[in-house]
Amino acid sequence: MSNIDTMSVNAIRVLSADAIQKAKSGHPGLPLGAAAMAYELWANHMNHNPKNPEWKNRDRFILSGGHGSMLLYSLLHLFGYGDLSVEDLKQFRQVDSLTPGHPEYKHTVGVEATTGPLGAGMGMAVGMAMAEAHLAAKFNKEGYPVVDHYTFALGGDGCMMEGISSEAFSLAGTLGLDKLIILYDSNNISIEGSTDIAFTENVEKRMEAFGFQTLIVEDGNNLEEIAKAIEAAKADKTRPSFITVKTLIGYGCPAKQGKASAHGEPLGDENVLALKENIGWPSMEPFYVPDEVYANYKELAKKGAAAEDKWNALFADYCAKYPEMKELWDQYYDETLAEKVLDTEDFWAYEDKPEATRKLSGVMINRMKDLLPNMIGGSADLSPSNITIMKDEGDYSKDNYAGRNLHFGVRELAMTAIGNGMMLHGGLKAYIATFFVFSDYTKPMARLSSIMGLPLTFVFTHDSIGVGEDGPTHEPIEQLAMLRALPNFHVFRPADAKETAAAWYSAMTSKKTPTALVLTRQNLPQQKDNTGKDALKGAYVLADSTKATPDAILMASGSEVALAMDAKEALMKEGIDVRVVSFPCMDIFEEQSAEYKESVLPKAVRKRVAIEALSDFGWGKYVGLDGAYVTMKGFGASGPQNKLFEKFGFTVDNVVAAVKSL
């Protein structure tokens, strides 16, 4: 290792230790231990241009061990990303700073993904690699590899313990994603001490079984060995690669290195000084970096700019030779493409016959796929039930990365992380699918979708006790409330064909908000007075009272809208004149103006009934103190769905009784 390389690696350590010490909060162990592998990767093996962090053919880097965020911030600062300054490093973990406790996508320039929940970055890295392979298969021509980049992820023992990494790596190996390279910071320490108390498996054997090339670097400070391993990973054109780099947590700090105490607490002022003295740092002054180190990083950054210049020239020639591919490329990256269908009559046209919204969703997918060539998606081994197959578009596989139908296997958690990764990569509109009850398995990564502002689409079918014979284990009750509680997350439960079209339109045109489509197994009637477009406001008056002030308001979503309409007719025969409000998406309704919300739910009408074959949690703000609920109070049961709706009170008579009780 040359002296300037040694100094450049140690600059990462010093900046990280100083920032964490100033904040009196953070995780110094990973940055100190993994500094050498990170430097070698960024300096010599990763194509990236700090002057253009959005370069489409850049290599991607995800710090899956997000608690080690100062490693990433130090790299971004030293390489000159977005003028991330020393002052920004000094504000580590402070309110509104550019250096939050864990890396946040779109908040700090150069951060490719929000990480923190361990293993999540590994799953998102697989998604990025899948996106790269798909786009390469779609766009590359002989002599013109316009999509040709690697995805790197760095994580530690915690990432490897989390089940999500096994789910994701199992699929990555099956798919032979050779542009995926994982760096495993193996230091055998977790918060509670040695990993031997809970984690003694042979990780490399597990990764081999998944189908990865496995490589081991015995000394995490040996840049030459790290370099050889990365180049060996790149040389394997049939498998993803997993590089175990054996490191010493907290390296360089005499009192802390190799100990659990180095993981998640500041080193302490004396230990920071001892670190600097031990590694031969030329100054004890906090945040000091020699000019020659900055000069080295500046020169290294020029390599990335040169790589982009070379690619830009290649892409210009490609566009000139293949103008039809340039037109297609522009469509893939046009975020307004789906908006053009709003006034297309065929988009909203459906037969007037009862159909399940999951089936109608399948129709929509196949209408949208021709309008959106970059639409890609699939299911967690449930595509025949979720009805998510795009016809004549092929299956994404090791032998056909151009296929648009993804098969995730029974891996809901990894599926969601992969969907996030595909959206983070750019150029694709992804959807994922499973049964609604298994949205529980997707929740941690759905939360990251919301935090990152990724408009990933979730297709959740079999949405209530209408699942029927499978019984309470497969009948969702509390899941709708759970997802509605997520900030920046639209939960759409459509009642018929046109509301389903509205749900898909909303999902595909969303810029910063994920959308869940919650769909029925059973057939539902079409609501004749529904244009579909009204559903884009989240809730609307489907059938009004003849009175200026209705006697009551019935509110329902999905399959229960038809029940509300039937109850309205029955109530009218008894002289009670009610309004029916279809409520496909509470989240979007809350985004409407106060005037619109008042027009749908006037404050003067306090007699309101919520009707939904799920938990009533969340309806209170609309029902109020004077209202009533026709909802589920416990779990479901096993039996024919029509019998279950009767058993649990989803009948006209029960709704009529609820209104009369007011």
C-alpha positions in Angstrom: 0.0 0.0 0.0 1.5 3.3 -1.0 1.8 6.1 1.5 -0.9 8.2 -0.2 -3.3 5.2 -0.2 -2.6 4.7 3.5 -3.3 8.3 4.2 -6.5 8.2 2.0 -7.8 5.2 3.9 -7.0 6.7 7.2 -8.8 9.9 6.2 -12.0 8.0 6.1 -11.3 6.7 9.6 -10.4 10.0 11.1 -13.4 11.9 9.6 -15.7 9.2 10.7 -14.3 9.1 14.3 -14.4 12.9 14.6 -17.9 13.3 13.3 -19.3 10.5 15.6 -17.4 12.0 18.6 -18.7 15.5 17.9 -22.3 14.2 17.7 -21.7 12.0 20.8 -23.7 9.4 18.9 -23.0 6.9 16.1 -21.3 3.7 15.1 -17.5 4.0 14.6 -16.8 0.3 14.4 -17.8 -0.3 10.7 -16.2 2.8 9.2 -12.9 2.1 11.0 -12.9 -1.6 10.0 -14.2 -1.3 6.5 -12.4 1.9 5.4 -9.8 0.0 3.3 -12.2 -2.1 1.3 -14.5 0.9 0.6 -11.6 3.0 -0.5 -10.2 0.4 -2.9 -13.6 -0.2 -4.4 -14.5 3.5 -4.9 -11.0 4.5 -6.0 -10.1 1.7 -8.5 -13.0 -0.5 -9.4 -16.3 1.5 -9.4 -17.3 3.7 -12.3 -18.9 6.8 -10.7 -18.7 10.5 -11.4 -19.1 12.8 -8.4 -19.8 15.7 -10.8 -22.9 13.8 -12.1 -24.3 11.5 -9.5 -27.3 10.7 -11.7 -25.2 9.3 -14.6 -27.4 6.4 -15.8 -24.6 3.9 -16.4 -22.8 4.5 -13.1 -22.0 1.6 -10.8 -24.3 1.5 -7.8 -23.1 1.2 -4.2 -25.4 0.4 -1.3 -24.2 0.5 2.3 -26.5 -2.2 3.7 -25.0 -1.7 7.1 -26.5 1.8 7.2 -25.5 2.3 10.9 -22.0 2.8 9.5 -23.2 5.9 7.6 -20.1 8.0 8.4 -18.1 5.6 6.1 -20.4 6.7 3.2 -20.4 10.4 4.1 -16.6 10.4 4.4 -16.3 8.9 1.0 -18.8 11.3 -0.5 -17.1 14.3 1.0 -13.6 13.2 0.0 -14.6 12.4 -3.6 -16.4 15.7 -3.9 -20.0 14.7 -4.2 -22.4 17.6 -4.2 -20.1 19.9 -2.2 -20.7 17.8 0.9 -18.5 19.9 3.2 -16.6 19.4 6.4 -19.2 21.5 8.0 -21.8 19.0 6.9 -19.8 16.2 8.5 -19.6 18.3 11.7 -23.5 18.3 11.7 -23.6 14.5 11.7 -26.9 13.3 13.3 -28.2 16.8 13.8 -31.6 18.0 12.8 -32.0 19.0 9.1 -28.3 18.2 8.4 -27.2 16.4 5.2 -25.6 13.7 7.3 -28.4 11.9 9.2 -27.8 8.9 11.4 -28.6 6.5 8.6 -28.2 7.2 4.8 -31.3 8.7 3.3 -32.1 8.5 -0.5 -32.6 11.9 -2.2 -31.5 13.6 1.0 -27.8 13.3 0.6 -26.3 13.5 -2.9 -24.7 10.1 -3.8 -26.8 8.0 -1.5 -28.4 5.3 -3.6 -30.8 3.9 -1.1 -32.1 4.5 2.4 -30.7 1.9 4.6 -30.7 1.0 8.3 -32.9 -2.1 8.8 -30.2 -4.7 8.4 -30.3 -6.8 5.2 -32.6 -4.3 3.4 -29.7 -3.0 1.3 -28.8 -6.5 0.2 -32.3 -7.0 -1.1 -32.4 -3.7 -2.8 -29.0 -4.4 -4.4 -30.5 -7.6 -5.9 -33.3 -5.4 -7.4 -30.8 -3.0 -8.9 -28.8 -5.8 -10.4 -32.0 -7.3 -11.9 -32.9 -3.9 -13.3 -29.5 -3.6 -14.9 -29.7 -7.0 -16.5 -33.2 -6.3 -17.8 -32.3 -3.0 -19.4 -29.1 -4.4 -20.8 -31.2 -7.1 -22.5 -33.6 -4.5 -23.9 -31.2 -1.9 -25.1 -27.7 -3.3 -25.8 -26.6 -3.8 -29.3 -23.4 -5.4 -30.6 -20.6 -3.0 -29.9 -22.9 -0.7 -28.0 -23.1 -1.9 -24.3 -25.0 1.2 -23.2 -26.3 -0.5 -20.1 -23.2 -2.1 -18.5 -22.6 -1.5 -14.8 -22.2 -3.3 -11.5 -24.1 -3.2 -8.2 -22.0 -3.4 -5.1 -23.4 -3.8 -1.5 -21.4 -3.7 1.7 -22.8 -5.2 4.9 -21.8 -7.1 7.9 -22.8 -10.0 10.2 -26.2 -8.5 11.0 -27.1 -8.2 7.4 -26.2 -11.9 6.9 -28.3 -12.9 9.9 -31.4 -11.2 8.7 -33.7 -13.6 6.7 -34.2 -11.0 4.0 -30.6 -11.5 2.7 -31.1 -15.2 2.4 -34.3 -14.7 0.5 -32.8 -12.2 -1.9 -29.5 -14.0 -2.4 -31.3 -17.3 -3.1 -33.1 -15.6 -6.0 -29.9 -13.7 -7.2 -28.1 -17.0 -7.4 -30.9 -18.6 -9.3 -30.9 -15.8 -11.8 -27.1 -15.8 -12.2 -26.8 -12.0 -11.7 -23.1 -11.7 -12.5 -23.1 -7.9 -12.1 -23.9 -8.2 -8.4 -21.0 -8.1 -6.0 -21.4 -8.3 -2.2 -18.7 -7.2 0.2 -19.1 -8.9 3.5 -17.5 -7.0 6.4 -16.8 -10.0 8.5 -15.6 -8.9 12.0 -17.4 -11.5 14.2 -18.8 -8.8 16.5 -22.4 -7.7 17.1 -23.9 -5.5 19.8 -24.1 -8.3 22.3 -20.5 -9.4 21.8 -18.9 -12.2 19.7 -21.2 -13.5 17.0 -20.3 -17.0 18.2 -23.2 -16.7 20.8 -25.8 -16.8 18.0 -24.1 -17.1 14.5 -21.6 -19.9 13.8 -22.7 -21.0 10.4 -20.3 -21.2 7.4 -21.5 -18.1 5.5 -19.4 -18.9 2.4 -20.9 -22.4 2.1 -24.4 -20.9 2.3 -23.6 -18.4 -0.4 -22.1 -21.2 -2.5 -25.3 -23.1 -2.1 -27.2 -20.1 -3.4 -25.1 -20.1 -6.5 -22.6 -17.4 -5.7 -18.8 -17.3 -6.4 -17.3 -16.9 -3.0 -13.9 -15.2 -2.3 -12.1 -14.6 0.9 -9.7 -11.7 1.8 -8.0 -12.6 5.0 -6.7 -9.1 5.8 -9.2 -6.3 5.5 -6.4 -3.7 5.2 -4.6 -5.4 2.3 -5.6 -3.3 -0.7 -3.9 -5.6 -3.2 -5.8 -8.6 -2.0 -9.1 -6.7 -1.9 -8.4 -5.5 -5.5 -7.7 -9.1 -6.7 -11.0 -10.3 -5.1 -13.0 -7.5 -6.8 -11.4 -8.2 -10.2 -12.0 -12.0 -9.8 -15.7 -11.2 -9.0 -16.0 -9.1 -12.2 -14.3 -11.9 -14.2 -17.1 -14.4 -13.4 -19.7 -13.9 -16.1 -22.2 -16.5 -14.9 -22.6 -16.0 -11.1 -23.0 -13.2 -8.6 -20.0 -12.9 -6.3 -19.7 -12.7 -2.5 -16.4 -11.4 -1.1 -15.7 -12.1 2.6 -13.3 -9.4 3.9 -12.1 -10.2 7.4 -11.8 -7.0 9.3 -11.2 -5.8 12.9 -14.1 -3.7 14.1 -12.9 -0.3 15.3 -9.5 -0.9 13.6 -6.8 1.5 14.8 -8.3 2.4 18.2 -6.1 0.5 20.7 -8.7 0.4 23.5 -11.7 -0.5 21.3 -10.6 -2.5 18.2 -12.0 -6.0 18.1 -14.6 -5.3 20.9 -18.3 -4.9 20.9 -18.0 -1.5 22.5 -16.6 -0.2 19.1 -19.8 -0.9 17.4 -22.4 1.6 18.5 -20.9 4.3 20.7 -18.5 7.1 20.2 -14.8 6.2 20.9 -14.4 9.0 23.5 -12.1 12.0 23.2 -9.0 10.2 24.5 -9.5 7.2 22.3 -10.0 9.4 19.2 -6.6 11.0 20.0 -5.1 7.5 20.6 -6.5 6.4 17.2 -4.8 9.3 15.4 -1.5 8.7 17.2 -1.7 4.9 16.5 -2.2 5.3 12.7 0.4 8.1 12.5 -2.1 10.9 11.6 -0.2 14.2 11.1 -2.6 16.3 13.2 -4.7 15.9 16.4 -7.0 18.7 15.2 -10.6 17.4 14.6 -11.6 16.9 10.9 -8.1 17.6 9.7 -7.2 16.1 6.3 -3.9 16.9 4.5 -4.0 18.7 1.2 -2.3 15.8 -0.6 -5.1 13.5 0.5 -7.7 15.8 -1.0 -5.6 16.0 -4.1 -5.5 12.3 -4.4 -9.3 12.0 -4.2 -9.7 14.7 -6.7 -7.5 12.8 -9.2 -9.4 9.6 -8.5 -12.7 11.4 -9.2 -11.4 12.4 -12.6 -11.3 8.8 -13.6 -15.1 8.6 -13.1 -15.6 11.8 -15.2 -13.5 10.3 -18.0 -15.5 7.1 -17.8 -18.8 9.0 -18.2 -17.3 11.1 -21.1 -16.5 7.8 -22.9 -20.0 6.5 -22.3 -21.6 9.7 -23.5 -19.7 9.4 -26.8 -20.8 5.8 -27.1 -24.4 6.6 -26.3 -24.5 9.5 -28.8 -23.3 7.1 -31.6 -25.8 4.5 -30.4 -28.7 7.0 -30.7 -27.5 8.1 -34.2 -27.3 4.5 -35.4 -30.5 3.3 -33.6 -32.9 6.2 -33.5 -35.8 3.8 -32.7 -33.9 2.7 -29.6 -33.3 6.3 -28.5 -37.1 6.9 -28.8 -37.7 3.8 -26.7 -35.0 4.9 -24.1 -36.8 8.2 -23.7 -40.1 6.4 -23.1 -38.5 4.3 -20.4 -37.3 7.5 -18.6 -40.5 9.5 -19.2 -42.3 9.8 -15.9 -45.3 11.4 -17.5 -46.0 8.7 -20.0 -48.9 7.1 -18.1 -50.7 10.4 -17.7 -51.7 10.3 -21.4 -54.3 7.6 -20.8 -56.6 9.7 -18.6 -58.7 10.8 -21.5 -58.5 7.5 -23.4 -62.0 6.0 -23.5 -60.8 2.5 -24.0 -58.8 2.7 -20.7 -62.0 3.2 -18.7 -64.3 0.8 -20.8 -65.5 -2.4 -19.2 -68.3 -4.9 -19.7 -71.3 -4.5 -17.4 -71.0 -7.9 -15.6 -69.9 -9.0 -12.1 -66.1 -9.6 -11.9 -63.5 -9.9 -9.2 -61.3 -6.8 -8.9 -58.2 -9.1 -9.0 -59.3 -10.2 -12.5 -60.0 -6.6 -13.5 -56.6 -5.7 -12.3 -55.1 -8.4 -14.6 -57.0 -6.8 -17.5 -55.5 -3.4 -16.5 -52.0 -4.8 -16.3 -52.3 -6.0 -19.8 -53.7 -2.7 -21.0 -51.0 -0.7 -19.2 -48.1 -2.9 -20.5 -48.6 -1.8 -24.0 -48.8 1.9 -23.0 -45.8 1.6 -20.6 -43.0 -0.5 -22.2 -40.9 -0.1 -19.0 -43.6 -1.8 -16.8 -42.2 -4.9 -15.1 -43.5 -7.0 -12.3 -44.6 -10.3 -10.8 -45.8 -12.2 -7.8 -44.5 -14.2 -4.8 -45.4 -17.5 -6.5 -49.1 -16.5 -6.8 -49.4 -15.1 -10.2 -52.3 -17.4 -11.2 -54.2 -16.2 -8.1 -53.0 -12.6 -8.1 -53.6 -12.5 -11.9 -50.4 -10.5 -12.6 -49.0 -12.1 -15.7 -48.3 -9.9 -18.7 -49.3 -11.9 -21.8 -46.7 -12.6 -24.4 -44.0 -10.7 -22.5 -41.9 -13.7 -21.4 -40.6 -14.8 -18.0 -37.5 -13.0 -16.5 -34.9 -15.7 -16.0 -31.2 -16.5 -16.2 -31.8 -17.3 -19.9 -34.1 -14.3 -20.6 -33.4 -11.1 -18.7 -35.7 -9.3 -21.2 -38.8 -11.1 -19.8 -41.2 -8.7 -18.1 -42.8 -11.3 -15.8 -40.9 -11.6 -12.5 -41.1 -14.8 -10.4 -40.0 -14.1 -6.9 -40.8 -17.5 -5.3 -42.3 -17.5 -1.8 -40.2 -14.6 -0.7 -42.5 -11.6 0.1 -40.0 -9.6 2.1 -37.2 -9.9 -0.4 -39.7 -9.3 -3.2 -40.5 -5.9 -1.8 -36.9 -4.9 -1.3 -36.2 -6.0 -4.9 -39.1 -3.9 -6.1 -37.6 -1.0 -4.3 -34.2 -1.7 -5.9 -35.7 -1.8 -9.4 -37.4 1.6 -8.8 -34.2 3.1 -7.3 -32.2 2.0 -10.3 -34.4 4.1 -12.6 -36.0 3.4 -16.0 -38.6 0.9 -14.8 -42.1 0.9 -13.3 -42.3 -2.1 -11.1 -45.2 -3.9 -9.4 -45.2 -6.8 -6.9 -47.9 -9.0 -5.7 -49.1 -11.5 -3.1 -52.2 -12.3 -1.0 -53.3 -9.3 1.1 -52.9 -11.2 4.4 -49.2 -11.6 3.5 -48.7 -7.9 3.3 -47.4 -8.5 6.8 -44.3 -10.0 5.2 -43.9 -7.0 3.0 -44.4 -4.3 5.6 -40.7 -3.4 6.6 -39.7 -2.8 3.0 -43.1 -1.1 2.1 -42.2 1.3 4.9 -38.9 2.0 3.2 -40.8 2.5 -0.1 -42.7 5.3 1.7 -39.7 6.9 3.3 -37.8 6.9 0.0 -40.7 8.2 -2.0 -40.7 5.3 -4.4 -43.9 4.8 -6.4 -43.7 1.0 -6.2 -47.1 -0.7 -6.9 -48.3 -3.4 -4.6 -51.0 -5.8 -5.8 -52.7 -7.4 -2.8 -55.5 -9.8 -3.7 -57.9 -12.0 -1.6 -58.7 -8.9 0.5 -61.1 -9.9 3.2 -63.2 -12.8 4.7 -64.2 -13.2 1.0 -61.2 -15.6 0.9 -63.6 -18.1 2.4 -62.6 -21.7 2.9 -58.9 -21.0 3.7 -60.0 -19.6 7.0 -58.7 -17.0 9.4 -55.0 -17.6 8.7 -55.6 -16.4 5.2 -58.3 -13.8 5.8 -56.9 -10.3 6.4 -58.5 -8.2 9.1 -56.0 -5.6 10.5 -53.8 -5.3 7.4 -55.8 -2.5 5.8 -55.5 -0.3 8.9 -51.8 -1.1 9.1 -51.1 0.1 5.6 -53.4 3.1 5.9 -51.3 4.1 8.9 -48.2 4.4 6.8 -47.4 8.0 5.9 -46.9 8.7 2.1 -48.6 5.4 1.2 -51.8 5.2 -0.9 -54.1 2.2 -0.1 -56.7 1.7 -2.9 -59.5 -0.7 -2.4 -61.7 -0.4 -5.5 -65.3 -1.4 -5.8 -65.6 -2.2 -9.4 -63.9 -2.1 -12.9 -63.7 1.7 -13.2 -62.4 2.2 -9.7 -59.8 -0.5 -10.4 -58.8 1.4 -13.5 -58.5 4.6 -11.4 -56.4 2.7 -8.9 -53.9 1.6 -11.6 -53.9 5.0 -13.1 -53.1 6.6 -9.8 -50.4 4.0 -9.1 -48.7 4.4 -12.5 -48.8 8.2 -12.5 -47.6 8.6 -8.9 -44.2 10.3 -8.6 -43.3 9.9 -5.0 -45.9 7.7 -3.3 -46.2 3.9 -3.3 -49.7 2.5 -4.0 -51.3 -0.7 -2.7 -54.2 -2.1 -4.8 -56.4 -4.2 -2.4 -58.5 -6.5 -4.6 -61.2 -9.1 -4.2 -61.2 -12.8 -4.9 -65.0 -12.8 -5.4 -67.0 -11.2 -8.2 -68.5 -7.7 -7.6 -71.2 -5.9 -9.6 -70.4 -2.8 -11.7 -71.6 0.5 -10.3 -73.4 2.2 -13.2 -73.2 5.7 -12.0 -69.4 5.5 -11.4 -67.2 7.2 -14.0 -64.0 5.9 -12.4 -62.4 9.3 -12.5 -64.1 10.4 -9.3 -62.3 7.7 -7.5 -59.1 9.6 -8.2 -60.1 11.9 -5.3 -60.1 9.1 -2.9 -63.8 9.2 -1.9 -66.8 10.5 -3.7 -70.6 10.5 -3.6 -71.7 7.4 -5.5 -75.4 7.7 -4.9 -76.9 10.7 -3.2 -80.0 11.4 -1.1 -82.8 13.3 -2.7 -82.7 15.6 0.3 -80.4 18.6 0.6 -79.3 17.1 3.9 -79.2 13.3 3.8 -80.7 11.4 6.7 -77.4 9.5 7.0 -74.3 8.6 5.1 -73.1 5.1 4.3 -69.4 4.8 3.7 -67.8 1.7 2.2 -64.9 0.5 0.2 -64.3 -2.4 -2.2 -66.8 -5.3 -1.9 -68.9 -3.5 0.7 -69.9 -0.7 -1.7 -72.4 -2.9 -3.4 -73.8 -3.8 0.1 -74.1 -0.1 0.9 -76.0 0.5 -2.4 -78.4 -2.4 -1.6 -78.9 -1.0 1.9 -79.7 2.4 0.5 -82.6 0.9 -1.6 -83.9 -0.9 1.4 -83.7 2.2 3.6 -85.6 4.3 1.0 -88.5 1.9 1.2 -88.7 2.7 4.9 -88.5 6.4 4.4 -84.9 6.9 5.3 -83.0 8.7 2.5 -79.2 8.2 2.7 -76.1 9.1 0.8 -73.6 6.4 -0.3 -69.9 7.4 -0.3 -67.5 5.1 -2.0 -64.2 5.3 -0.2 -61.5 3.6 -2.3 -58.6 5.5 -0.8 -58.6 7.4 2.5 -55.1 8.6 1.9 -55.9 10.4 -1.3 -59.2 11.8 0.2 -57.1 13.4 2.9 -55.1 15.2 0.2 -58.2 16.9 -1.1 -59.3 20.5 -0.3 -61.3 21.1 2.8 -64.2 22.3 0.5 -64.2 19.0 -1.4 -64.1 16.9 1.8 -67.0 18.9 3.2 -69.0 18.4 0.0 -68.6 14.6 0.4 -69.0 14.4 4.1 -70.8 17.5 5.3 -70.3 18.2 9.0 -74.1 18.7 9.4 -74.7 15.0 8.8 -73.4 13.2 11.9 -75.3 10.0 11.4 -72.7 7.9 9.5 -72.1 4.2 9.1 -68.8 2.6 8.0 -69.1 -0.7 6.2 -66.0 -2.7 5.6 -65.2 -6.4 6.0 -62.0 -5.6 7.9 -61.0 -3.9 11.1 -62.8 -0.7 11.9 -59.5 0.9 13.1 -59.0 4.2 11.3 -62.6 4.9 10.4 -63.3 6.9 13.6 -62.3 10.2 12.0 -65.0 9.8 9.5 -67.7 8.0 11.6 -67.4 10.4 14.6 -69.0 9.9 18.0 -72.5 9.6 16.7 -71.9 6.9 14.1 -71.9 3.1 13.8 -69.8 0.4 12.3 -70.5 -2.7 10.3 -67.0 -4.2 10.4 -65.0 -7.1 11.7 -64.5 -7.4 15.4 -62.3 -10.5 15.4 -60.7 -12.9 13.0 -62.5 -14.7 10.2 -63.6 -18.3 9.8 -63.5 -21.2 7.3 -66.4 -21.6 5.0 -68.0 -20.4 1.7 -67.5 -16.7 1.4 -71.3 -15.9 1.1 -71.9 -17.8 4.3 -69.1 -15.9 6.0 -70.4 -12.5 5.0 -73.8 -13.5 6.5 -72.2 -14.9 9.7 -70.3 -11.7 10.4 -73.1 -9.3 9.7 -72.4 -8.0 6.2 -76.1 -8.1 5.2 -78.6 -5.5 4.1 -80.7 -6.2 7.2 -77.7 -5.5 9.5 -76.7 -2.3 7.7 -80.4 -1.1 7.9 -80.4 -1.9 11.6 -77.2 0.0 12.1 -78.7 3.1 10.5 -81.9 2.8 12.4 -79.9 2.5 15.7 -78.7 6.1 15.0 
